[in-house]
Amino acid sequence: MAGAEASVGRAAGWMAGWLTLMVVIAVAGREASRELSVFQIMLLRSTLGMAMLWPLVHAAGGLGAVQTRRLPQHVLRNTVHYAAQYGWFVALTLIPLAQVVAIEFTMPIWSAALAVLFLGERMSGLKWLAVGLGLVGVAAIVRPRGGELDAGQLIALVSALGFAVSVVLVKSLTRTDEAVAISFWMLVVQSAIGLVPALWVWHWPSATTWGWVVVVAFCGTYSHYCFARAMRHADATVVVPMDFLRVPLTALVGWLAYAERLDLFTAAGVGLILAGNALNLLRAPVGRR
């Protein structure tokens, strides 16, 4: 990665935006799903998102800024991401928020391995330790009963694998396409994929649900823009472990909004996750700060 682009500090700044928006979308998605099908939520998220993204497209130079020579890769990435996101929204309705996000964080082990295999990134011992601490923290929070996953946990786990594939494809796309183009094609492709299933189950949302849908659209659109920008400033093996912070943040929101319990195991898991992130950031090469 070129020195002008490589910066852990800048990547962390964009990831702060990602984290905030992803915590909010978890609540908004759960509330919207009380009335609407997940298919309908996802279609409205994408179509409204295109209008919300337009200021960034315009500022970047208009439609010329989103031209790409890698349309097949965008289609592949967003097909995988659509399926993973569908599972994520369904899991939100089945298990506590903290569990959904915690299980999602089996993703870093998949994405790190895929980045090494397909992108040529290197995994140092410290990076593996950072990921390992995060995953142990996640296990402490989830604690599957009897060692088995229920339906919601299994759906969340499969979604995590899909998100890992999506992360690696995004990292590959950032080598040639700008963040605004990646976000634009995400919305276009996922609108096309979701149109028929959403229309099949369509019914008009209430005013309150419209509000939640707008929040979902805003967070979904700009969170991925933030993530793509973060990927331009650091390797996937540096950026992805920062996302571990979403686990304690979501656990806190779940406690405040839904009275989902926080116990000593959860606190211990949060501590391990924070330790992994600190190790990942503090021991990053100086040239990438």
Secondary structure in CASP SS format (residue, H / E / C, confidence):
PFRMAT SS
TARGET T0000
AUTHOR 0000-0000-0000
METHOD secondary structure of the structure
MODEL  1
M C 1.00
A C 1.00
G C 1.00
A C 1.00
E C 1.00
A C 1.00
S C 1.00
V H 1.00
G H 1.00
R H 1.00
A H 1.00
A H 1.00
G H 1.00
W H 1.00
M H 1.00
A H 1.00
G H 1.00
W H 1.00
L H 1.00
T H 1.00
L H 1.00
M H 1.00
V H 1.00
V H 1.00
I H 1.00
A H 1.00
V H 1.00
A H 1.00
G H 1.00
R H 1.00
E H 1.00
A H 1.00
S C 1.00
R C 1.00
E C 1.00
L C 1.00
S C 1.00
V H 1.00
F H 1.00
Q H 1.00
I H 1.00
M H 1.00
L H 1.00
L H 1.00
R H 1.00
S H 1.00
T H 1.00
L H 1.00
G H 1.00
M H 1.00
A H 1.00
M H 1.00
L H 1.00
W H 1.00
P H 1.00
L H 1.00
V H 1.00
H H 1.00
A H 1.00
A H 1.00
G C 1.00
G H 1.00
L H 1.00
G H 1.00
A H 1.00
V H 1.00
Q C 1.00
T C 1.00
R C 1.00
R C 1.00
L H 1.00
P H 1.00
Q H 1.00
H H 1.00
V H 1.00
L H 1.00
R H 1.00
N H 1.00
T H 1.00
V H 1.00
H H 1.00
Y H 1.00
A H 1.00
A H 1.00
Q H 1.00
Y H 1.00
G H 1.00
W H 1.00
F H 1.00
V H 1.00
A H 1.00
L H 1.00
T C 1.00
L C 1.00
I C 1.00
P C 1.00
L H 1.00
A H 1.00
Q H 1.00
V H 1.00
V H 1.00
A H 1.00
I H 1.00
E H 1.00
F C 1.00
T C 1.00
M H 1.00
P H 1.00
I H 1.00
W H 1.00
S H 1.00
A H 1.00
A H 1.00
L H 1.00
A H 1.00
V H 1.00
L H 1.00
F H 1.00
L H 1.00
G C 1.00
E C 1.00
R C 1.00
M C 1.00
S C 1.00
G H 1.00
L H 1.00
K H 1.00
W H 1.00
L H 1.00
A H 1.00
V H 1.00
G H 1.00
L H 1.00
G H 1.00
L H 1.00
V H 1.00
G H 1.00
V H 1.00
A H 1.00
A H 1.00
I H 1.00
V H 1.00
R C 1.00
P C 1.00
R H 1.00
G H 1.00
G H 1.00
E C 1.00
L C 1.00
D C 1.00
A H 1.00
G H 1.00
Q H 1.00
L H 1.00
I H 1.00
A H 1.00
L H 1.00
V H 1.00
S H 1.00
A H 1.00
L H 1.00
G H 1.00
F H 1.00
A H 1.00
V H 1.00
S H 1.00
V H 1.00
V H 1.00
L H 1.00
V H 1.00
K H 1.00
S H 1.00
L H 1.00
T C 1.00
R C 1.00
T C 1.00
D C 1.00
E C 1.00
A H 1.00
V H 1.00
A H 1.00
I H 1.00
S H 1.00
F H 1.00
W H 1.00
M H 1.00
L H 1.00
V H 1.00
V H 1.00
Q H 1.00
S H 1.00
A H 1.00
I H 1.00
G H 1.00
L H 1.00
V H 1.00
P H 1.00
A H 1.00
L H 1.00
W H 1.00
V C 1.00
W C 1.00
H C 1.00
W C 1.00
P C 1.00
S C 1.00
A H 1.00
T H 1.00
T H 1.00
W H 1.00
G H 1.00
W H 1.00
V H 1.00
V H 1.00
V H 1.00
V H 1.00
A H 1.00
F H 1.00
C H 1.00
G H 1.00
T H 1.00
Y H 1.00
S H 1.00
H H 1.00
Y H 1.00
C H 1.00
F H 1.00
A H 1.00
R H 1.00
A H 1.00
M H 1.00
R H 1.00
H H 1.00
A C 1.00
D C 1.00
A H 1.00
T H 1.00
V H 1.00
V H 1.00
V H 1.00
P H 1.00
M H 1.00
D H 1.00
F H 1.00
L H 1.00
R H 1.00
V H 1.00
P H 1.00
L H 1.00
T H 1.00
A H 1.00
L H 1.00
V H 1.00
G H 1.00
W H 1.00
L H 1.00
A H 1.00
Y H 1.00
A C 1.00
E C 1.00
R C 1.00
L C 1.00
D C 1.00
L H 1.00
F H 1.00
T H 1.00
A H 1.00
A H 1.00
G H 1.00
V H 1.00
G H 1.00
L H 1.00
I H 1.00
L H 1.00
A H 1.00
G H 1.00
N H 1.00
A H 1.00
L H 1.00
N H 1.00
L H 1.00
L H 1.00
R C 1.00
A C 1.00
P C 1.00
V H 1.00
G H 1.00
R H 1.00
R C 1.00
END
